[in-house]
Amino acid sequence: MTTKIIEKLLNDYIELLNDEEDFNVIINVGKIPDLKTFKAHSVILRYRSLYFRNELTNINKDENYIKTINLNHVSIQQFDIII
């Protein structure tokens, strides 16, 4: 029973990660020409990571209420593992 609940929760997180409509954070990773954009949810980032909690506190929203984080010092491959 507990295993099924945890599996469902993990699947829900994966769906949130792939949700292209309902996000409020854009994370740009890497440097041009190797730049990848990730769309995420601030509530998950804040509660799962002290780093993102601090970053999101210091960033203002744009006119669409989206916060943008630029991680030029992280490779796309590294961030794929992290996220």
Secondary structure, 3 states (H helix, E strand, C coil): CHHHHHHHHHHHHHHHHHCCCCCCEEEEEEECCEEEEEEECHHHHHHHCHHHHHHHHCCCCCCCCCEEEEECCCCHHHHHHHC
